[in-house]
Amino acid sequence: MAERTLGEGMLEEVVTALAATGGAAVVQAAGTDAWGAFRNAVARWFGRGRPEREQAEIERLDRTAAALEAGHEVDHAREEGLWQARFEALFESMDEAGRAQAATELRSLLATHVPVGPVVAADRAGLSIGGDVDVRADRGSVAALRMGDVVLGSPSKPGPDEG
């Protein structure tokens, strides 16, 4: 099997991981001392140089923070998913060069404003998500940040009466 380069599918994996990390970071940062600077950086990233879009994102981020702070049965996982979908949608609207640049910018933004969170990297060897968690996907394997109760290993051999 030929080794994949970043341009042959790895970028999509990086984008997906960055979008998930971004969604989680929005929810985790809301209401903290770091919120103002993080919120502004995320809004600039989404705005892509368009002030009216940046302002709309600030308003959206503020609504999310207010809902999370009020705690009126707000599902944190749902909010993370909504923000992940927003990040993914913006990436999907870009060509490959734009996605690569936006991924670099988002990775830097997250490393600057959420230094304890996972950092995503990709190279010819695979995709790596580090930080508090060290996850690596390579040679066609799959990685996930939230998997629930998962046991990895060889299945047990059936007993004589199990066939």
CORKA-V961523 format. One record per residue. OMEGA is omega in whole degrees, 0 to 359 (none if undefined). Layout:
BEGIN
OMEGA + OMEGA
END
This chain:
BEGIN
181 + 178 + 180 + 173 + 181 + 183 + 184 + 176 + 181 + 180 + 179 + 178 + 178 + 181 + 179 + 179 + 178 + 179 + 178 + 179 + 178 + 178 + 178 + 181 + 179 + 182 + 182 + 183 + 183 + 178 + 178 + 177 + 182 + 188 + 185 + 181 + 180 + 179 + 180 + 179 + 179 + 179 + 177 + 180 + 179 + 183 + 178 + 176 + 179 + 185 + 181 + 177 + 178 + 179 + 178 + 179 + 176 + 179 + 179 + 178 + 179 + 177 + 177 + 180 + 180 + 179 + 180 + 180 + 180 + 176 + 180 + 179 + 177 + 179 + 182 + 180 + 178 + 179 + 177 + 180 + 178 + 179 + 176 + 180 + 178 + 178 + 181 + 181 + 179 + 177 + 182 + 181 + 184 + 171 + 185 + 179 + 178 + 178 + 181 + 179 + 180 + 178 + 177 + 180 + 181 + 178 + 178 + 179 + 181 + 179 + 180 + 188 + 181 + 189 + 180 + 182 + 179 + 175 + 185 + 176 + 177 + 175 + 182 + 181 + 180 + 182 + 181 + 175 + 184 + 183 + 175 + 181 + 175 + 181 + 179 + 175 + 179 + 178 + 175 + 179 + 182 + 177 + 177 + 179 + 180 + 183 + 184 + 181 + 182 + 176 + 179 + 177 + 179 + 177 + 179 + 179 + 178 + 176 + 182 + 182 + 179 + 174 + none
END
